[in-house]
Amino acid sequence: MIDPDSGYYEAPSSAKVVILARGQVLLCHNPRGEWELPGGRPSPQDRTLVDVVLREVREETGVSLTEPPTIVDAELFWPIPDKQITLVCFGCRIDNAAETTPSHEHDDVRFFSLDSLPRALPDTYRRFIDAARRLV
């Protein structure tokens, strides 16, 4: 959307993270029936996008990351028609697939083998996973 005052195109932002653990990746199942990477929009208390990712991962999955993730990719994304957001993706590795607890935003959270990702995983997230595998 074009901001009438500034003339700039504005799109909401979301920070996601690829969490890799011994050949697996952590995904969340959303109400649209899709699997997605954990993460979300900034809140007023967040100072950086890393803050967003650390908070959202803890809230959505119950997993606490001990090391800050590394940025791996970014792009414009349409989660639903007529709604564009700027996605910034981070990546990190953890030693073991941690125990997960889904939040009210998801009905399932689990680790998937990188060799058998679910069908209902948007292509954008697949690209982010590939980027994280190469970069972290």
C-alpha positions in Angstrom: 0.0 0.0 0.0 1.2 3.5 -0.8 1.4 5.8 2.2 -0.4 9.0 1.2 1.8 11.2 3.4 5.2 9.9 2.4 4.5 8.4 -1.0 6.4 5.2 0.0 5.1 1.7 -0.6 4.6 0.1 2.8 4.2 -3.6 3.6 3.9 -5.1 7.1 7.0 -7.1 8.2 7.4 -10.6 9.7 10.6 -12.3 10.9 10.8 -16.1 10.5 13.5 -18.6 11.4 14.6 -21.9 10.1 15.6 -24.1 13.1 17.7 -27.0 12.0 18.4 -30.0 14.3 20.3 -33.0 13.0 18.7 -33.3 9.6 15.4 -31.9 10.7 13.6 -28.6 10.6 11.0 -27.2 13.0 7.6 -26.3 11.4 4.2 -25.0 12.7 0.8 -25.9 11.4 -1.5 -22.9 11.0 -5.3 -22.5 10.8 -5.1 -22.2 6.9 -3.9 -25.8 6.8 -0.3 -24.9 5.9 3.0 -25.6 7.6 5.1 -22.6 8.2 8.3 -21.5 9.9 8.0 -20.1 13.4 8.1 -16.3 13.7 5.9 -13.3 13.4 5.5 -9.6 13.5 7.4 -7.1 15.7 5.9 -6.1 19.0 6.5 -2.7 20.6 9.0 -4.2 23.1 11.2 -5.7 20.3 14.3 -3.7 19.5 15.6 -5.9 16.6 14.3 -8.5 14.3 16.4 -11.0 16.3 14.3 -10.0 19.3 11.2 -10.8 17.3 12.4 -14.2 16.3 13.6 -15.2 19.8 10.3 -14.1 21.3 8.1 -15.6 18.6 9.9 -19.0 18.7 9.5 -19.2 22.4 5.8 -18.2 22.2 4.8 -20.4 19.3 6.9 -23.5 19.9 8.1 -23.5 23.5 11.7 -23.7 22.2 14.2 -21.2 23.7 17.1 -20.5 21.3 20.4 -20.0 23.2 22.3 -18.5 20.2 21.1 -15.6 18.0 20.1 -16.7 14.6 21.8 -15.5 11.3 19.9 -13.7 8.6 19.6 -16.0 5.5 17.1 -14.4 3.1 14.2 -12.0 2.6 11.4 -11.4 0.1 7.9 -10.1 -0.4 5.3 -12.7 0.4 1.5 -13.1 -0.1 0.2 -15.4 2.6 -3.3 -14.8 1.3 -4.5 -12.9 -1.8 -4.3 -9.1 -1.5 -2.1 -9.2 1.6 1.6 -8.7 1.0 4.2 -8.8 3.8 8.0 -8.4 3.9 9.5 -11.6 5.2 12.9 -11.6 6.7 14.3 -15.1 7.4 16.9 -16.2 9.9 18.5 -19.5 10.4 20.2 -21.4 13.2 21.2 -24.9 14.3 20.5 -26.6 17.6 22.0 -29.8 18.9 18.8 -31.8 19.3 15.2 -31.7 18.3 13.8 -30.0 21.4 10.4 -30.8 22.9 7.8 -28.5 21.5 4.5 -27.0 22.7 2.2 -25.3 20.2 0.6 -22.0 21.0 -2.9 -20.9 20.4 -1.8 -19.8 16.9 -1.0 -23.4 15.7 -2.5 -26.8 16.2 0.7 -28.7 15.7 4.5 -27.9 16.0 7.0 -30.6 15.1 10.3 -31.4 13.5 10.3 -32.8 10.0 13.1 -34.6 8.2 14.7 -32.3 5.6 14.2 -35.1 3.1 10.4 -35.3 3.6 9.0 -31.9 4.1 5.1 -31.7 4.1 3.3 -30.9 0.9 1.4 -28.0 2.5 4.6 -26.0 2.9 4.7 -22.8 0.8 7.5 -22.5 -1.8 8.9 -19.4 -0.1 9.5 -21.4 3.1 11.2 -24.2 1.1 13.6 -21.7 -0.4 14.3 -20.3 3.1 15.1 -23.8 4.4 17.4 -24.4 1.4 19.2 -21.0 2.1 19.6 -21.8 5.8 21.0 -25.3 5.0 23.7 -23.6 2.9 24.4 -20.6 5.2 24.2 -21.8 8.9 
